[in-house]
């Protein structure tokens, strides 16, 4: 999973280093299989949905700062909850402006997600 996410983020990281275009990465864990095509219709064409395995997904929200990335994740979460109201969902989100590199950002994304799962803190949109 880490390698797949790292490979995907290389292009976004290049654009960050060259043009200062920030992005947010949200990682989702859903203990039940879902139809990912429903969620893929809810993101912008500049964003990228990555299926890491049957229960874990990542979404790269392009051209976002920490606030707009969180807002985009909450909008997607609202759609998820209206479609899959009884399915649990765990989430973590980071923004490229808060980390020096992809190699420091990805472990934090997984750490946050694992803490959410361990503490049974399901994602709730606000």
ABEGO torsion letter per residue (X at the ends): XAAAAAAAAAAAAAAAAAAGBBBBBBBBBBABBBBAAAAAAABBAABBBBBABAABBBBBBBGBBAAAAAAAAAAAAAAAAAABAABBBBBBBBBAAABABAAAAAAAAAAAAAAAAAAGBBBBBX
